[in-house]
Amino acid sequence: IRDSLLGQSEKSQTIIVPTGSLGDISETRIKILEKTLESKLDDYFDIVPKELFEEAQEKAFEELDYEECTEEQCIMMINEILQVENAFQLILMAEEGDTQISLTWNDLDQKRVEEEYCEGCKTKELRNVIAGLVEKLVGLMGVVKEEPPKKVEPEVVVVPKRQPVALPE
């Protein structure tokens, strides 16, 4: 099943680690922001289905002792199990109406973090912040959105037939 779901396009694969949150943030707001992240990442990556991520997470928990299972170690193991190079995680922190959004991108080589602080932002503004963070991380890092090759129709050029020129004798 995994092979039939994965590898259907030219985009690299990624997992999206469940969102971490701290402070007074409604479940609804978290879900809206998660969906925004998923939608933006889908422009650049093939997203591993949540069910496959959860299965791999269970395997990782079985293989690592609970104490050993620091977040980064677990994510690395999940990536290994799924044979996926990229992982993204959204962290939301809210206090007194202000929100800090942090987006982490781990790949095989490095960890990158972008964050934005927003005073009194509504969900709509936070969605735009997430779109901006994805652009900062992915858009500038040389991960090019794959465009399907455009069909180029051959141009038909009509060459007029030349009339034979009578040469003087």
N, C-alpha and C positions, 0 to 999 in steps of 0.2 A: 504494500500500500504506500509506504513512504516514497519509494522510487517513482511511483506514478504521480504523486502529488508534487514532488520536487523536480527541479531541473526543467521546467517547461518554458523558460525564457532565458535571455542572455544576462539578466540581472543577477548580481550576487544575492545570496540568501542572508537573511538576518532573523534573529529571534528578538522579540520584545519582552523584556523581563517585566513582571508585574510592577505597576507603579507603586512607589513608596510615598507615603504622605505623613505629614506631621502637622498638628494643629487642627483648627476647625474648618474642614473642607468636606462638603457633602459628597455622598457616594455618587450622586447624579453628576456633579461637577467633575469628579474624577473620571467617570465613564465618558463624559463628553470630551474631556481633554485627551483621554487615551485613544478614543476614536479619531480625534484630530491628528494625533501623532501617527497612528496607523495609516491614515489616509496620506499624510505627507511622505512617510517613509516608503509607501507603496510606489511612489513616483520613481524611486531609485533602487529599491530592493524587492526581491521576492520574500514575503513574510512567511515564516514557518507557522503553520496552523497551531493555535493554542493547545489543542489536544496533544499534538506531538511534543510540544514544549513540556507539557505537564507529565507525559510519560517519561521523557528524558530526565525531568527533575526528580521523579520517583527513583529512577535508577541511580542518579547521582547521590540521593540521600541514602540509598542502600549501600553504595560503595564507600562513601565517606562517613566517618564518625560524625555525629552531630557537632561536636566541638571543632572538628577539623573543617567543617563545612562553612568557612567564611564565604561571604557573598561572592567575591571574585573567584574563589576556587570552584564553587558550585557552578557559576556561570561558565567558567572555562571547561568544566567537565560536561556540562549540558551541550556546549558547542561541539565538543569532541564526539559525544554520543551521536549528535545529529549531523556531524560533519559540516558545520556551519561556521563561518569565520567571523561574523559580526553579531554584536548584541547591543541593543539600545535599552536604556532605562530612564524613565521620567521620575523625578523626585519633586513633590509639591510640598511646600511649607507655607503655612498661613498663620498670621497673627494680627489681630486687631484690624482686619480688613485688607491687610497688605499680603501679597503673595510672592514667594520666590520660586521660580521654576528652574530646575536644573536638568539638563539632558546629557547623559553620559553615553559615549560610543566606545565600546571595546572591540578591537579586532585582534588579529594574531600579533601585531607588532606594538600596538600602543593603546593608551586610554586617553580619550579626549573628552573634555567637559566644557559645556557652554551654559551660562546661567543668566537669568534676567530677573530683576526685582521690579515689582509693579505695585504702586500705591493705589489702594482702593479699586483695583481692576475688577470689572465684570467678566463673566465667562467668555463673552465674545472677544474682549481684548486679550484674554489669556490664550485663546485659540490662535490669535495672530502672533502672539509671542512664541508659541510652540512652532508655528510655521517658520518664523524667523530663525529660531534656534536650529531647526533641521537644515535650513539653507546655509547658516553659518558653518555648521559641522560638515555637511555632506556636499552642498553645492560648491563650496570652495576647495574641496579636497580632491578634486579630479575624478570623482565618481560621476560619470556622465550618464545622464538619462538616455537610455537606448531608444532611439527613434526607429520605427520600422523603415526599411529602405524604401525610398520613394520610387514608384514605377516611372521610368523615363520612357516616354513613347518616342520611337525613332521619328525623326523629322523627315518628311518626304519632300525632296527638292525636285521640282520639275525643271528639267533642262530642255529649253526649246530646241527643237531639231533645226540644224542649220541647213539652209538651202544651198545646194551646190553652186558655187560661184563659177560662172563661165569665164575662163581665162581667155584673153585675146590671143588669137593665133599668130 
